[in-house]
């Protein structure tokens, strides 16, 4: 068992997961800090996008959210249990399919009123329906239980699920002086931007899967939108550290101006010497 304190629990989980997958025995991590922090994935994104998508590499892990914690106090806690693997399997995610479901949660915690969550949710739904009239959008307004959340905070996260198993998300956190409806619109616009390019991953999952592609045994292919600087950096260092080989095939639609990329990686097939 390892207990770690960090500003963002979700960033620490990203770093730790590839390491403990190749450990000699099952690992239990107790991560304490912020679950919904700026400049980092929200815990809901980690549980409902990052987790199911990286499990496509051939492993599963348990993630138990004990306490939510908000900036600047933190105070959150997540417990993660991961069993080691012999090897990771490559993935092929090049067809997004059709959008089948859009859902999410707008939350408030601490002393903040539920009215803020309702305003975030309503604004987000209105924004999405301007472009997607035929899909039901269900965003729940949530008052976090006081025994499950430390500190004050508010935010929203919205998920779009597809017929091929892709999950795209957009999110935003409330800030002092920013109207709740603006927060909802920010999350909705982030989601719609990622849906327009037709990729199988959103702009944030792009860089998070790079290390798993590099370690997998074989060729992985993932369709994405425009490459982020984080993704380019992740590929550069993954190649340096593992000797895996990445290539990016750019696909431009001249009429729509939409940019697609196929990220391809020949992984090194890392073996766990203990299994």
HUNORPE-V83379 format. One record per helix or strand of 3 or more residues. SS is the DSSP state (A for helix, B for strand). FROM is the first residue (numbers start at 1). LEN is the number of residues. If there is no record, write none. Layout:
# HUNORPE-V83379
[[SS | FROM | LEN] [SS | FROM | LEN]]
This chain:
# HUNORPE-V83379
[[B | 2 | 7] [A | 9 | 12] [B | 27 | 8] [A | 43 | 15] [B | 61 | 10] [B | 76 | 7] [B | 99 | 11] [A | 114 | 16] [B | 137 | 7] [B | 153 | 10] [B | 167 | 7] [A | 180 | 17] [A | 205 | 4] [A | 210 | 6] [B | 219 | 6] [A | 229 | 14] [B | 245 | 8] [B | 259 | 8]]
